Amino acid sequence: MEKLKMFDLQEAYILTKTGSKGAKTYQVMIVTPFGDFALLSHVSYQENQEVVFQINDFINSGQTSLLVQQNQRNYLFFLNLFTLIIMAIAAFFATSPVTICTLYKSVDKVFIERKSLRGNQIIEHPLEYILRFDIQAKQYKYSKLYRAVIVLKSFKKIPINPQYTDESSIRYVIYKINSFLRS
């Protein structure tokens, strides 16, 4: 909060500043013999226009004092809201799990390890229990998403990665796994 005591006011006007991308900001300028004083920026043109009318009416009247208040609460609200949204998105990505699927021919096992901030999970099965690697589809609004799954001989399906993604990536993963197991 800043208080300014000004004497011998001459006029008030709105200074328009245009940014590099064409965005305009408006600021009330008060002219005195001691220099020009600027009030808050990031206030709407209409609010600034009201303040200019108040100041110029005061200059032309016989009043002895004028109190003008401006705040940037709306600007700060949106700035804080934007910051909170960015923090929520960053927290989501920081806590999302990482999946590592490792196939070992030498020990005849597949290991699926899921790591996250919430804990680690390891799924282990012998390769001989695997019937095939398959693709599981899920309808999402106007498109389909896919994920790779391990189909065991008991017909139990274990997703390699719990998240769904595009079909070409999943087909490539299944191709690479089958190529590795055949070699």
C-alpha atoms as an extended CHARMM CRD file, in Angstrom:
* protein
*
       183  EXT
         1         1  MET       CA              0.0000000000        0.0000000000        0.0000000000  PROA      1               0.0000000000
         2         2  GLU       CA              1.3650000000        3.3470000000       -0.9800000000  PROA      2               0.0000000000
         3         3  LYS       CA              0.0900000000        6.7630000000        0.1120000000  PROA      3               0.0000000000
         4         4  LEU       CA              0.9550000000        9.8070000000       -1.9360000000  PROA      4               0.0000000000
         5         5  LYS       CA              0.4300000000       13.3550000000       -0.7520000000  PROA      5               0.0000000000
         6         6  MET       CA              0.3620000000       15.6500000000       -3.7620000000  PROA      6               0.0000000000
         7         7  PHE       CA              0.0100000000       19.3880000000       -3.9190000000  PROA      7               0.0000000000
         8         8  ASP       CA             -0.9030000000       21.7740000000       -6.7300000000  PROA      8               0.0000000000
         9         9  LEU       CA             -2.4310000000       19.1730000000       -9.0460000000  PROA      9               0.0000000000
        10        10  GLN       CA             -2.6850000000       20.3490000000      -12.6390000000  PROA      10              0.0000000000
        11        11  GLU       CA             -4.4460000000       17.4960000000      -14.4650000000  PROA      11              0.0000000000
        12        12  ALA       CA             -4.9610000000       13.7650000000      -14.7000000000  PROA      12              0.0000000000
        13        13  TYR       CA             -4.9340000000       11.6750000000      -17.8720000000  PROA      13              0.0000000000
        14        14  ILE       CA             -4.7820000000        8.0230000000      -18.9600000000  PROA      14              0.0000000000
        15        15  LEU       CA             -1.4900000000        6.7690000000      -20.3610000000  PROA      15              0.0000000000
        16        16  THR       CA             -1.9500000000        3.8590000000      -22.7810000000  PROA      16              0.0000000000
        17        17  LYS       CA              0.9590000000        1.4490000000      -23.1320000000  PROA      17              0.0000000000
        18        18  THR       CA              1.0700000000       -1.1400000000      -25.9100000000  PROA      18              0.0000000000
        19        19  GLY       CA              3.0690000000       -4.2920000000      -25.2470000000  PROA      19              0.0000000000
        20        20  SER       CA              5.1960000000       -6.2350000000      -27.7130000000  PROA      20              0.0000000000
        21        21  LYS       CA              2.2560000000       -8.5070000000      -28.5890000000  PROA      21              0.0000000000
        22        22  GLY       CA             -0.2510000000       -5.6860000000      -28.9770000000  PROA      22              0.0000000000
        23        23  ALA       CA             -1.7850000000       -5.9520000000      -25.4950000000  PROA      23              0.0000000000
        24        24  LYS       CA             -2.7190000000       -2.5880000000      -24.0180000000  PROA      24              0.0000000000
        25        25  THR       CA             -2.4540000000       -1.4820000000      -20.4070000000  PROA      25              0.0000000000
        26        26  TYR       CA             -3.8050000000        1.7500000000      -19.0040000000  PROA      26              0.0000000000
        27        27  GLN       CA             -2.4020000000        3.8560000000      -16.2060000000  PROA      27              0.0000000000
        28        28  VAL       CA             -3.6090000000        7.0730000000      -14.5900000000  PROA      28              0.0000000000
        29        29  MET       CA             -0.9820000000        9.8180000000      -14.6780000000  PROA      29              0.0000000000
        30        30  ILE       CA             -1.2580000000       12.8500000000      -12.3760000000  PROA      30              0.0000000000
        31        31  VAL       CA              0.6020000000       15.9870000000      -13.4380000000  PROA      31              0.0000000000
        32        32  THR       CA              2.0910000000       18.3080000000      -10.7690000000  PROA      32              0.0000000000
        33        33  PRO       CA              4.8280000000       20.9490000000      -10.8880000000  PROA      33              0.0000000000
        34        34  PHE       CA              7.0840000000       18.4190000000       -9.1030000000  PROA      34              0.0000000000
        35        35  GLY       CA              6.6700000000       15.7290000000      -11.7550000000  PROA      35              0.0000000000
        36        36  ASP       CA              4.1890000000       13.2000000000      -13.0400000000  PROA      36              0.0000000000
        37        37  PHE       CA              2.9210000000       10.4860000000      -10.7070000000  PROA      37              0.0000000000
        38        38  ALA       CA              1.5580000000        7.1560000000      -11.9130000000  PROA      38              0.0000000000
        39        39  LEU       CA             -1.1740000000        5.1910000000      -10.1970000000  PROA      39              0.0000000000
        40        40  LEU       CA             -1.5940000000        1.4180000000      -10.5170000000  PROA      40              0.0000000000
        41        41  SER       CA             -1.3300000000       -0.3650000000      -13.8210000000  PROA      41              0.0000000000
        42        42  HSD       CA             -3.3730000000       -3.5300000000      -14.6270000000  PROA      42              0.0000000000
        43        43  VAL       CA             -6.6010000000       -1.7030000000      -13.8470000000  PROA      43              0.0000000000
        44        44  SER       CA             -9.2850000000       -1.5820000000      -16.5410000000  PROA      44              0.0000000000
        45        45  TYR       CA             -9.7510000000        1.4400000000      -18.7710000000  PROA      45              0.0000000000
        46        46  GLN       CA            -13.1950000000        2.1330000000      -17.2880000000  PROA      46              0.0000000000
        47        47  GLU       CA            -11.8680000000        2.1440000000      -13.7090000000  PROA      47              0.0000000000
        48        48  ASN       CA             -9.0050000000        4.4300000000      -14.7340000000  PROA      48              0.0000000000
        49        49  GLN       CA            -11.4470000000        6.7330000000      -16.5440000000  PROA      49              0.0000000000
        50        50  GLU       CA            -13.5530000000        7.0670000000      -13.3680000000  PROA      50              0.0000000000
        51        51  VAL       CA            -10.4380000000        7.9760000000      -11.3680000000  PROA      51              0.0000000000
        52        52  VAL       CA             -9.3980000000       10.5660000000      -13.9800000000  PROA      52              0.0000000000
        53        53  PHE       CA            -12.8840000000       12.1470000000      -13.8190000000  PROA      53              0.0000000000
        54        54  GLN       CA            -12.7240000000       12.2270000000       -9.9940000000  PROA      54              0.0000000000
        55        55  ILE       CA             -9.2810000000       13.8800000000       -9.9900000000  PROA      55              0.0000000000
        56        56  ASN       CA            -10.0940000000       16.4200000000      -12.7150000000  PROA      56              0.0000000000
        57        57  ASP       CA            -13.4160000000       17.2880000000      -10.9930000000  PROA      57              0.0000000000
        58        58  PHE       CA            -11.4770000000       17.7600000000       -7.7450000000  PROA      58              0.0000000000
        59        59  ILE       CA             -8.9660000000       20.0870000000       -9.4440000000  PROA      59              0.0000000000
        60        60  ASN       CA            -11.7940000000       22.2450000000      -10.8570000000  PROA      60              0.0000000000
        61        61  SER       CA            -13.7620000000       22.3200000000       -7.5740000000  PROA      61              0.0000000000
        62        62  GLY       CA            -13.1450000000       24.1180000000       -4.3080000000  PROA      62              0.0000000000
        63        63  GLN       CA            -12.6120000000       20.9170000000       -2.3130000000  PROA      63              0.0000000000
        64        64  THR       CA             -9.6110000000       20.7150000000       -0.0180000000  PROA      64              0.0000000000
        65        65  SER       CA             -8.9100000000       16.9680000000       -0.2000000000  PROA      65              0.0000000000
        66        66  LEU       CA             -9.6140000000       13.8900000000       -2.2950000000  PROA      66              0.0000000000
        67        67  LEU       CA             -9.0830000000       10.2260000000       -1.4820000000  PROA      67              0.0000000000
        68        68  VAL       CA             -8.6280000000        7.9140000000       -4.4870000000  PROA      68              0.0000000000
        69        69  GLN       CA             -8.2340000000        4.1800000000       -3.9960000000  PROA      69              0.0000000000
        70        70  GLN       CA             -7.2700000000        1.5820000000       -6.5800000000  PROA      70              0.0000000000
        71        71  ASN       CA             -6.5870000000       -2.1070000000       -6.0950000000  PROA      71              0.0000000000
        72        72  GLN       CA             -5.3500000000       -4.9770000000       -8.1960000000  PROA      72              0.0000000000
        73        73  ARG       CA             -7.3770000000       -7.7140000000       -6.4970000000  PROA      73              0.0000000000
        74        74  ASN       CA             -8.8110000000       -9.0810000000       -9.7530000000  PROA      74              0.0000000000
        75        75  TYR       CA             -5.3670000000       -9.1310000000      -11.3710000000  PROA      75              0.0000000000
        76        76  LEU       CA             -3.8190000000      -10.8240000000       -8.3380000000  PROA      76              0.0000000000
        77        77  PHE       CA             -6.7060000000      -13.3170000000       -8.1090000000  PROA      77              0.0000000000
        78        78  PHE       CA             -6.1200000000      -14.5030000000      -11.6780000000  PROA      78              0.0000000000
        79        79  LEU       CA             -2.3470000000      -14.5570000000      -11.1900000000  PROA      79              0.0000000000
        80        80  ASN       CA             -2.7270000000      -16.7060000000       -8.0440000000  PROA      80              0.0000000000
        81        81  LEU       CA             -5.2830000000      -18.9660000000       -9.7460000000  PROA      81              0.0000000000
        82        82  PHE       CA             -2.9280000000      -19.5040000000      -12.7000000000  PROA      82              0.0000000000
        83        83  THR       CA             -0.0670000000      -20.2990000000      -10.3020000000  PROA      83              0.0000000000
        84        84  LEU       CA             -2.1940000000      -22.8500000000       -8.4200000000  PROA      84              0.0000000000
        85        85  ILE       CA             -3.2330000000      -24.5650000000      -11.6630000000  PROA      85              0.0000000000
        86        86  ILE       CA              0.4040000000      -24.8450000000      -12.7930000000  PROA      86              0.0000000000
        87        87  MET       CA              1.3640000000      -26.2680000000       -9.3850000000  PROA      87              0.0000000000
        88        88  ALA       CA             -1.4540000000      -28.8480000000       -9.5720000000  PROA      88              0.0000000000
        89        89  ILE       CA             -0.3300000000      -29.9790000000      -13.0280000000  PROA      89              0.0000000000
        90        90  ALA       CA              3.2860000000      -30.2300000000      -11.8540000000  PROA      90              0.0000000000
        91        91  ALA       CA              2.2140000000      -32.2450000000       -8.7950000000  PROA      91              0.0000000000
        92        92  PHE       CA              0.2410000000      -34.6250000000      -11.0150000000  PROA      92              0.0000000000
        93        93  PHE       CA              3.2650000000      -35.2990000000      -13.2320000000  PROA      93              0.0000000000
        94        94  ALA       CA              5.5700000000      -35.6070000000      -10.2330000000  PROA      94              0.0000000000
        95        95  THR       CA              3.3730000000      -38.2810000000       -8.6620000000  PROA      95              0.0000000000
        96        96  SER       CA              2.4940000000      -40.2460000000      -11.7970000000  PROA      96              0.0000000000
        97        97  PRO       CA              3.9550000000      -43.7580000000      -11.7620000000  PROA      97              0.0000000000
        98        98  VAL       CA              6.8120000000      -45.0120000000      -13.9230000000  PROA      98              0.0000000000
        99        99  THR       CA              6.5280000000      -48.5440000000      -15.3110000000  PROA      99              0.0000000000
       100       100  ILE       CA              9.5060000000      -50.7180000000      -16.2370000000  PROA      100             0.0000000000
       101       101  CYS       CA              8.8700000000      -54.0550000000      -17.9170000000  PROA      101             0.0000000000
       102       102  THR       CA             11.9030000000      -56.3400000000      -18.0660000000  PROA      102             0.0000000000
       103       103  LEU       CA             11.9830000000      -59.7320000000      -19.7780000000  PROA      103             0.0000000000
       104       104  TYR       CA             14.7740000000      -62.1150000000      -18.7580000000  PROA      104             0.0000000000
       105       105  LYS       CA             15.3060000000      -65.1890000000      -20.9300000000  PROA      105             0.0000000000
       106       106  SER       CA             18.1220000000      -66.4040000000      -18.7020000000  PROA      106             0.0000000000
       107       107  VAL       CA             15.9050000000      -66.6880000000      -15.6050000000  PROA      107             0.0000000000
       108       108  ASP       CA             12.7300000000      -67.2830000000      -17.6620000000  PROA      108             0.0000000000
       109       109  LYS       CA             10.7650000000      -64.4370000000      -16.0360000000  PROA      109             0.0000000000
       110       110  VAL       CA              9.0340000000      -61.1630000000      -16.7700000000  PROA      110             0.0000000000
       111       111  PHE       CA              9.1630000000      -58.3570000000      -14.1840000000  PROA      111             0.0000000000
       112       112  ILE       CA              6.8350000000      -55.3640000000      -14.2460000000  PROA      112             0.0000000000
       113       113  GLU       CA              7.9780000000      -52.7160000000      -11.7970000000  PROA      113             0.0000000000
       114       114  ARG       CA              5.7460000000      -49.6990000000      -11.0980000000  PROA      114             0.0000000000
       115       115  LYS       CA              7.4210000000      -46.8870000000       -9.1740000000  PROA      115             0.0000000000
       116       116  SER       CA              5.6700000000      -43.8050000000       -7.8240000000  PROA      116             0.0000000000
       117       117  LEU       CA              5.8370000000      -41.4900000000       -4.8630000000  PROA      117             0.0000000000
       118       118  ARG       CA              3.0540000000      -43.5380000000       -3.3080000000  PROA      118             0.0000000000
       119       119  GLY       CA              5.1050000000      -46.7660000000       -3.3690000000  PROA      119             0.0000000000
       120       120  ASN       CA              6.6320000000      -49.4740000000       -5.5460000000  PROA      120             0.0000000000
       121       121  GLN       CA              4.9540000000      -52.5710000000       -6.9350000000  PROA      121             0.0000000000
       122       122  ILE       CA              6.6750000000      -55.5210000000       -8.6040000000  PROA      122             0.0000000000
       123       123  ILE       CA              4.7300000000      -58.0690000000      -10.6390000000  PROA      123             0.0000000000
       124       124  GLU       CA              6.6490000000      -61.2220000000      -11.5220000000  PROA      124             0.0000000000
       125       125  HSD       CA              5.6430000000      -64.1700000000      -13.7330000000  PROA      125             0.0000000000
       126       126  PRO       CA              7.5550000000      -66.9970000000      -15.4300000000  PROA      126             0.0000000000
       127       127  LEU       CA              7.7190000000      -66.6170000000      -19.2230000000  PROA      127             0.0000000000
       128       128  GLU       CA              6.2070000000      -70.1000000000      -19.6110000000  PROA      128             0.0000000000
       129       129  TYR       CA              2.9500000000      -68.8420000000      -17.9950000000  PROA      129             0.0000000000
       130       130  ILE       CA              2.5490000000      -66.2070000000      -20.7410000000  PROA      130             0.0000000000
       131       131  LEU       CA              0.1200000000      -67.1270000000      -23.4940000000  PROA      131             0.0000000000
       132       132  ARG       CA              0.6930000000      -63.9770000000      -25.5750000000  PROA      132             0.0000000000
       133       133  PHE       CA              1.1220000000      -60.2020000000      -25.5300000000  PROA      133             0.0000000000
       134       134  ASP       CA             -1.9980000000      -58.3860000000      -26.6490000000  PROA      134             0.0000000000
       135       135  ILE       CA             -3.4440000000      -54.9120000000      -27.1530000000  PROA      135             0.0000000000
       136       136  GLN       CA             -6.3400000000      -53.6710000000      -25.0600000000  PROA      136             0.0000000000
       137       137  ALA       CA             -8.4940000000      -50.8350000000      -26.4480000000  PROA      137             0.0000000000
       138       138  LYS       CA            -10.5860000000      -48.2630000000      -24.6020000000  PROA      138             0.0000000000
       139       139  GLN       CA            -13.0650000000      -45.8380000000      -26.1970000000  PROA      139             0.0000000000
       140       140  TYR       CA            -12.3750000000      -42.2830000000      -25.0560000000  PROA      140             0.0000000000
       141       141  LYS       CA            -14.8310000000      -39.6690000000      -26.3350000000  PROA      141             0.0000000000
       142       142  TYR       CA            -14.2830000000      -39.6520000000      -30.1110000000  PROA      142             0.0000000000
       143       143  SER       CA            -11.1740000000      -41.8090000000      -30.3330000000  PROA      143             0.0000000000
       144       144  LYS       CA             -9.6790000000      -45.0210000000      -29.0230000000  PROA      144             0.0000000000
       145       145  LEU       CA             -6.6910000000      -45.3990000000      -26.7340000000  PROA      145             0.0000000000
       146       146  TYR       CA             -4.6150000000      -48.5560000000      -26.3150000000  PROA      146             0.0000000000
       147       147  ARG       CA             -2.2990000000      -50.3150000000      -23.8920000000  PROA      147             0.0000000000
       148       148  ALA       CA             -0.1950000000      -53.4780000000      -24.0090000000  PROA      148             0.0000000000
       149       149  VAL       CA             -1.2480000000      -56.3930000000      -21.8160000000  PROA      149             0.0000000000
       150       150  ILE       CA              0.2430000000      -59.7450000000      -20.9320000000  PROA      150             0.0000000000
       151       151  VAL       CA             -2.2620000000      -62.5890000000      -21.3460000000  PROA      151             0.0000000000
       152       152  LEU       CA             -1.4280000000      -65.4800000000      -19.0470000000  PROA      152             0.0000000000
       153       153  LYS       CA             -2.4030000000      -69.0970000000      -19.7380000000  PROA      153             0.0000000000
       154       154  SER       CA             -5.0990000000      -68.6550000000      -17.0810000000  PROA      154             0.0000000000
       155       155  PHE       CA             -6.4880000000      -65.8620000000      -19.3710000000  PROA      155             0.0000000000
       156       156  LYS       CA             -5.7170000000      -63.2650000000      -16.7310000000  PROA      156             0.0000000000
       157       157  LYS       CA             -4.6940000000      -59.9690000000      -18.3820000000  PROA      157             0.0000000000
       158       158  ILE       CA             -1.9520000000      -57.8840000000      -16.7730000000  PROA      158             0.0000000000
       159       159  PRO       CA             -1.3790000000      -54.4190000000      -18.2410000000  PROA      159             0.0000000000
       160       160  ILE       CA              2.2620000000      -53.6080000000      -18.8110000000  PROA      160             0.0000000000
       161       161  ASN       CA              1.5120000000      -49.9110000000      -18.2960000000  PROA      161             0.0000000000
       162       162  PRO       CA             -1.7670000000      -48.8520000000      -16.6650000000  PROA      162             0.0000000000
       163       163  GLN       CA             -2.0290000000      -45.7270000000      -18.8590000000  PROA      163             0.0000000000
       164       164  TYR       CA             -3.5120000000      -45.8400000000      -22.3380000000  PROA      164             0.0000000000
       165       165  THR       CA             -1.8170000000      -44.2420000000      -25.3580000000  PROA      165             0.0000000000
       166       166  ASP       CA             -1.8700000000      -44.2400000000      -29.1760000000  PROA      166             0.0000000000
       167       167  GLU       CA             -2.1190000000      -47.4510000000      -31.1800000000  PROA      167             0.0000000000
       168       168  SER       CA              1.1210000000      -47.1510000000      -33.1890000000  PROA      168             0.0000000000
       169       169  SER       CA              3.2650000000      -46.8900000000      -30.0250000000  PROA      169             0.0000000000
       170       170  ILE       CA              1.6220000000      -49.9410000000      -28.5110000000  PROA      170             0.0000000000
       171       171  ARG       CA              1.9330000000      -51.9800000000      -31.7160000000  PROA      171             0.0000000000
       172       172  TYR       CA              5.6390000000      -51.0970000000      -31.8140000000  PROA      172             0.0000000000
       173       173  VAL       CA              6.0940000000      -52.2310000000      -28.1720000000  PROA      173             0.0000000000
       174       174  ILE       CA              4.3220000000      -55.5430000000      -28.8350000000  PROA      174             0.0000000000
       175       175  TYR       CA              6.4280000000      -56.0760000000      -31.9860000000  PROA      175             0.0000000000
       176       176  LYS       CA              9.6880000000      -55.4270000000      -30.0610000000  PROA      176             0.0000000000
       177       177  ILE       CA              8.6950000000      -57.8120000000      -27.2420000000  PROA      177             0.0000000000
       178       178  ASN       CA              7.7240000000      -60.5940000000      -29.6450000000  PROA      178             0.0000000000
       179       179  SER       CA             10.9480000000      -60.0730000000      -31.6410000000  PROA      179             0.0000000000
       180       180  PHE       CA             13.0020000000      -60.3380000000      -28.4490000000  PROA      180             0.0000000000
       181       181  LEU       CA             11.2390000000      -63.5170000000      -27.3180000000  PROA      181             0.0000000000
       182       182  ARG       CA             11.6720000000      -65.1970000000      -30.7370000000  PROA      182             0.0000000000
       183       183  SER       CA             15.3980000000      -64.4450000000      -30.9620000000  PROA      183             0.0000000000
